[in-house]
Amino acid sequence: MVDMSDMPTPIFTPTVPAPSYQVRSHGLTDRGKVRSINEDNFLIAELTKALRVQQSSLQGPATQYSGERGHLFVVADGMGGHAAGEQASALAVHTIEDFVLNTLKWFFHLRSPEQPGVLSEFQQALRAADARIFDEAARHPEYEGMGTTLTMAYTIGRQIFIIHVGDSRCYLLRGGQLYKVTHDHSLVEEMVQRGHLTAEEAAHHRWRHVITNVVGGTERGIRAEAHRVDLDPNDTILLCSDGLTEMLKDDRLAALLLAQSEPRLACEQLVREALEAGGRDNVTVIVANFQS
């Protein structure tokens, strides 16, 4: 038998993550005034660590929760006709849910969120969603070619990781300024980047709805855009489908977010104004505010 008292005392230097911000969030989706169905889907989820006591000689709660929290926000805008777009966006969101629950080692990354593992794991999740959509289309010929945009934000500690495919968007409101974090993966955006179109021309171009990068679609494989942003107190994140940004310009989005700090009310106002401006597409928004 080994005498435990003779063993050297291990030395631990724990890494204590910075306290997380308080997160208030809300999401809202609407079919719009023209489309017959809503092909958008969204997700807001909180990730927690839980300890469930099976038996104990001590009195205490049956379930205890860690103070560490992760938050996940997803907007997906499907396309394909015959309800295939609705199916594609739902499959993508469900795949992300399953990945986060059963594969993502999110609580390890809380100690070192600067590591690229978080972004690479979510890129893996999007590849899984891409494969799942193609598999479903192979079983159901009426779904052939279905695809979806997907814009996802994942917060841990005081950082936010953004993974993006398509022309839905993620914005950051900070210090009264609205910043577009993501780029539209569209034909006209590529033309703007190459200097063939101005931003003003692109906003009204007849090819502005031609998306060059989707989850699913007609070709397997995706090119996911990835960002990591250090959050400041009172930052606000907006995720939205193009049914919002086609109807409202960025300066109007900024004005509405600045005027209404309550996420639920901000979502309602954003959707209301998009509908009043024509509501030509499904409209989906998520607003999240971060406070110390």
C-alpha positions as CSV (number, residue, x, y, z in Angstrom):
1,M,0.0,0.0,0.0
2,V,1.3,3.5,-0.9
3,D,1.3,6.0,1.9
4,M,-0.4,9.0,0.4
5,S,1.3,11.3,2.8
6,D,4.6,10.5,1.2
7,M,3.4,11.7,-2.2
8,P,4.4,15.2,-3.4
9,T,1.7,17.8,-3.3
10,P,0.7,18.7,-6.8
11,I,0.9,22.4,-7.7
12,F,-2.0,23.8,-9.7
13,T,-2.1,27.2,-11.3
14,P,-5.7,27.4,-12.5
15,T,-6.6,29.8,-15.2
16,V,-9.6,31.8,-14.1
17,P,-11.6,33.2,-17.1
18,A,-12.9,36.7,-17.0
19,P,-16.4,37.0,-15.6
20,S,-19.0,36.6,-18.4
21,Y,-21.3,39.4,-19.3
22,Q,-25.0,39.3,-18.5
23,V,-26.8,38.5,-21.7
24,R,-30.3,39.6,-22.7
25,S,-31.6,38.3,-26.0
26,H,-34.7,37.8,-28.1
27,G,-35.5,36.4,-31.5
28,L,-38.4,36.9,-33.9
29,T,-39.4,35.6,-37.3
30,D,-42.2,36.6,-39.7
31,R,-43.3,35.2,-43.0
32,G,-43.5,38.7,-44.5
33,K,-46.2,40.1,-46.8
34,V,-45.4,38.4,-50.0
35,R,-44.1,34.8,-49.4
36,S,-46.6,32.0,-48.8
37,I,-44.4,30.2,-46.3
38,N,-41.6,31.1,-43.9
39,E,-38.3,29.4,-44.9
40,D,-36.3,31.1,-42.1
41,N,-35.4,29.5,-38.8
42,F,-33.6,30.7,-35.8
43,L,-32.2,29.5,-32.5
44,I,-31.2,31.1,-29.1
45,A,-29.7,28.7,-26.6
46,E,-27.8,28.8,-23.3
47,L,-25.1,26.3,-22.6
48,T,-24.5,25.4,-19.0
49,K,-22.6,22.8,-17.0
50,A,-24.7,20.8,-14.6
51,L,-23.9,18.4,-11.7
52,R,-26.8,16.0,-11.0
53,V,-26.5,14.3,-7.6
54,Q,-27.5,10.6,-7.7
55,Q,-26.9,9.9,-4.1
56,S,-25.2,11.8,-1.2
57,S,-25.1,11.7,2.6
58,L,-25.2,15.5,2.5
59,Q,-28.2,17.7,2.2
60,G,-28.2,19.9,-0.9
61,P,-29.9,20.5,-4.3
62,A,-30.3,17.6,-6.6
63,T,-28.9,19.6,-9.5
64,Q,-26.2,22.3,-9.3
65,Y,-25.2,24.6,-12.2
66,S,-21.8,26.1,-12.9
67,G,-21.6,29.9,-13.1
68,E,-20.0,29.5,-16.5
69,R,-22.3,30.1,-19.4
70,G,-22.2,29.9,-23.2
71,H,-24.8,31.5,-25.5
72,L,-25.6,30.4,-29.0
73,F,-27.5,32.4,-31.6
74,V,-28.3,31.1,-35.1
75,V,-30.2,32.5,-38.1
76,A,-30.8,30.4,-41.2
77,D,-32.6,31.5,-44.4
78,G,-33.6,28.5,-46.5
79,M,-34.0,28.4,-50.3
80,G,-35.2,25.8,-52.8
81,G,-39.0,26.0,-53.4
82,H,-41.7,23.5,-52.5
83,A,-40.9,24.0,-48.8
84,A,-37.4,22.7,-49.4
85,G,-35.9,25.9,-48.1
86,E,-37.8,25.5,-44.8
87,Q,-36.5,22.0,-44.6
88,A,-32.9,23.0,-45.3
89,S,-32.8,25.7,-42.7
90,A,-34.5,23.5,-40.1
91,L,-32.0,20.7,-40.8
92,A,-29.1,23.1,-40.4
93,V,-30.3,24.4,-37.1
94,H,-31.0,20.9,-35.8
95,T,-27.6,19.8,-36.8
96,I,-26.0,22.7,-34.9
97,E,-28.1,21.8,-31.8
98,D,-27.0,18.2,-32.0
99,F,-23.3,19.2,-32.5
100,V,-23.3,21.6,-29.6
101,L,-25.0,19.2,-27.3
102,N,-23.0,16.1,-28.1
103,T,-19.7,17.1,-29.8
104,L,-18.5,20.6,-28.9
105,K,-16.1,20.7,-26.0
106,W,-17.3,24.1,-25.1
107,F,-16.5,24.1,-21.4
108,F,-12.8,23.4,-22.0
109,H,-12.6,26.3,-24.3
110,L,-14.0,28.6,-21.6
111,R,-10.5,28.4,-20.1
112,S,-8.7,29.3,-23.3
113,P,-11.2,30.9,-25.7
114,E,-8.4,32.5,-27.7
115,Q,-7.6,29.1,-29.1
116,P,-8.7,28.5,-32.7
117,G,-10.4,25.2,-31.7
118,V,-13.7,26.9,-31.1
119,L,-13.9,28.3,-34.7
120,S,-12.7,25.1,-36.2
121,E,-15.2,23.0,-34.3
122,F,-18.1,25.2,-35.5
123,Q,-16.8,25.0,-39.0
124,Q,-16.9,21.2,-38.6
125,A,-20.6,21.6,-37.5
126,L,-21.4,23.5,-40.7
127,R,-19.8,20.8,-42.7
128,A,-22.0,18.3,-40.9
129,A,-25.0,20.4,-41.7
130,D,-24.0,20.6,-45.3
131,A,-23.7,16.7,-45.5
132,R,-27.0,16.2,-43.7
133,I,-28.9,18.5,-46.2
134,F,-27.4,16.6,-49.2
135,D,-28.2,13.3,-47.6
136,E,-31.8,14.4,-47.1
137,A,-32.1,15.7,-50.7
138,A,-30.8,12.3,-52.0
139,R,-33.7,10.6,-50.2
140,H,-36.3,13.1,-51.3
141,P,-35.9,14.2,-55.0
142,E,-38.3,17.0,-54.4
143,Y,-35.7,18.6,-52.1
144,E,-32.9,18.5,-54.7
145,G,-30.8,21.7,-54.6
146,M,-32.2,22.9,-51.3
147,G,-29.8,25.0,-49.2
148,T,-29.7,27.6,-46.6
149,T,-27.6,30.6,-45.4
150,L,-26.4,30.2,-41.8
151,T,-25.1,32.9,-39.5
152,M,-24.1,31.9,-36.0
153,A,-22.7,33.7,-33.0
154,Y,-21.3,31.9,-30.0
155,T,-20.3,33.7,-26.8
156,I,-18.1,32.4,-24.1
157,G,-16.7,34.6,-21.4
158,R,-16.2,38.0,-22.9
159,Q,-15.6,36.9,-26.5
160,I,-17.9,36.1,-29.4
161,F,-17.2,33.7,-32.2
162,I,-19.1,34.2,-35.5
163,I,-19.4,31.6,-38.2
164,H,-21.1,32.7,-41.4
165,V,-22.2,31.3,-44.8
166,G,-24.5,33.1,-47.2
167,D,-26.1,36.6,-47.2
168,S,-27.7,36.7,-43.8
169,R,-25.7,39.1,-41.6
170,C,-24.2,39.8,-38.2
171,Y,-23.9,43.3,-37.0
172,L,-22.2,44.8,-33.9
173,L,-23.5,48.0,-32.3
174,R,-20.8,49.6,-30.2
175,G,-20.5,53.2,-28.9
176,G,-23.3,54.4,-31.1
177,Q,-21.8,52.9,-34.3
178,L,-23.1,49.9,-36.2
179,Y,-20.5,47.6,-37.8
180,K,-21.2,44.9,-40.3
181,V,-19.1,42.0,-39.1
182,T,-19.9,39.5,-41.9
183,H,-19.7,39.8,-45.7
184,D,-22.4,38.8,-48.0
185,H,-21.5,35.7,-50.0
186,S,-23.2,36.9,-53.1
187,L,-22.4,37.6,-56.7
188,V,-22.8,41.4,-56.4
189,E,-20.7,41.5,-53.3
190,E,-17.9,39.8,-55.2
191,M,-18.4,42.4,-58.0
192,V,-18.1,45.2,-55.4
193,Q,-14.9,43.7,-54.0
194,R,-13.4,43.6,-57.5
195,G,-14.4,47.2,-58.1
196,H,-17.0,46.4,-60.8
197,L,-19.9,47.8,-58.8
198,T,-20.4,50.4,-56.1
199,A,-22.2,49.6,-52.9
200,E,-25.1,51.8,-54.0
201,E,-25.3,50.0,-57.4
202,A,-25.2,46.6,-55.7
203,A,-28.1,47.4,-53.4
204,H,-30.4,47.5,-56.5
205,H,-28.7,45.1,-58.9
206,R,-30.9,42.5,-60.4
207,W,-28.4,39.8,-59.4
208,R,-28.2,40.8,-55.8
209,H,-30.0,37.6,-54.7
210,V,-27.6,35.3,-56.4
211,I,-25.7,33.6,-53.5
212,T,-22.3,32.1,-54.1
213,N,-21.9,30.1,-50.9
214,V,-24.6,28.2,-49.0
215,V,-25.0,25.2,-46.7
216,G,-26.4,22.5,-49.0
217,G,-27.3,23.8,-52.5
218,T,-26.1,22.2,-55.7
219,E,-22.4,21.5,-54.7
220,R,-21.1,19.8,-51.6
221,G,-18.6,21.8,-49.5
222,I,-18.7,25.2,-47.9
223,R,-16.4,28.1,-47.3
224,A,-17.3,29.3,-43.8
225,E,-16.3,32.9,-42.8
226,A,-15.1,33.1,-39.2
227,H,-14.5,36.0,-36.8
228,R,-13.6,36.4,-33.1
229,V,-14.5,39.6,-31.4
230,D,-13.7,40.8,-27.9
231,L,-16.9,42.1,-26.4
232,D,-17.2,45.5,-24.6
233,P,-19.9,46.3,-22.0
234,N,-23.2,47.4,-23.6
235,D,-22.3,45.9,-27.0
236,T,-25.3,44.7,-28.9
237,I,-25.3,42.0,-31.6
238,L,-27.9,41.8,-34.4
239,L,-28.2,38.6,-36.5
240,C,-30.7,38.8,-39.3
241,S,-31.9,37.4,-42.6
242,D,-31.8,39.4,-45.8
243,G,-35.6,40.0,-45.4
244,L,-34.6,42.7,-42.9
245,T,-31.6,44.2,-44.7
246,E,-33.4,44.3,-48.1
247,M,-36.1,46.6,-46.5
248,L,-34.0,48.7,-44.1
249,K,-30.7,50.4,-44.6
250,D,-27.9,50.1,-42.1
251,D,-28.4,53.6,-40.7
252,R,-32.0,52.8,-39.9
253,L,-31.0,49.6,-38.2
254,A,-28.6,51.5,-36.0
255,A,-31.2,54.1,-35.1
256,L,-33.7,51.5,-34.1
257,L,-31.1,49.6,-32.0
258,L,-30.0,52.8,-30.3
259,A,-33.5,53.8,-29.5
260,Q,-34.6,50.5,-28.0
261,S,-32.2,48.7,-25.7
262,E,-34.7,46.0,-24.7
263,P,-34.0,43.1,-27.1
264,R,-37.7,41.9,-27.4
265,L,-38.9,45.4,-28.2
266,A,-36.0,46.0,-30.6
267,C,-36.9,42.8,-32.5
268,E,-40.5,43.8,-32.7
269,Q,-39.7,47.2,-34.0
270,L,-37.2,45.9,-36.6
271,V,-39.7,43.4,-38.0
272,R,-42.5,45.9,-37.9
273,E,-40.6,48.4,-40.0
274,A,-39.4,45.8,-42.4
275,L,-43.1,44.8,-43.0
276,E,-44.1,48.4,-43.4
277,A,-41.4,48.9,-46.0
278,G,-42.8,46.1,-48.1
279,G,-42.0,42.8,-46.4
280,R,-41.0,41.2,-49.6
281,D,-39.3,38.3,-47.9
282,N,-39.3,36.3,-44.7
283,V,-37.8,38.5,-41.9
284,T,-35.8,37.0,-39.0
285,V,-33.9,38.9,-36.3
286,I,-32.0,38.1,-33.1
287,V,-30.9,40.9,-30.8
288,A,-28.5,40.2,-27.9
289,N,-27.2,42.8,-25.5
290,F,-24.1,42.3,-23.2
291,Q,-23.8,44.0,-19.9
292,S,-21.3,43.7,-17.1
